[in-house]
Amino acid sequence: MKVTVAAFSLLLVLALSSQYVEGCLSFYGTFGILLTRSPWLLESNLKKYNPSKTEIEAFKKIQECYKENSLKSSLQDVALMMGITLSPECLRNIIPNGIFVKHE
């Protein structure tokens, strides 16, 4: 349950980003580092965003949730998040209407 809440929280942050497309690569990069379960890698990755100590601690708590669960559970979170961000509903918001092909 904790992992699902963490994944949803990260997805919400991404969805609220005004630069959705540019944020995807950074988001998945940071999410991947969360899954490595390495606090050192996490801090190193977060430095480029100039986070506060509180933000770093919050990400470390999310990473702790992943440490408590199995790798299978973590991979299910990745599959869920990719399924949402690559869904036709989301893609319609980032790809101009002329390019997106509707499947009916």
Secondary structure, DSSP 8 states (H G I E B T S, - for coil): -HHHHHHHHHHHHHHT-SSHHHHHHHHHHHHHHHHHT-HHHHHHHHGGG---HHHHHHHHHHHHHHHHS-HHHHHHHHHHHHHHHTSHHHHHHHS-TTT-----
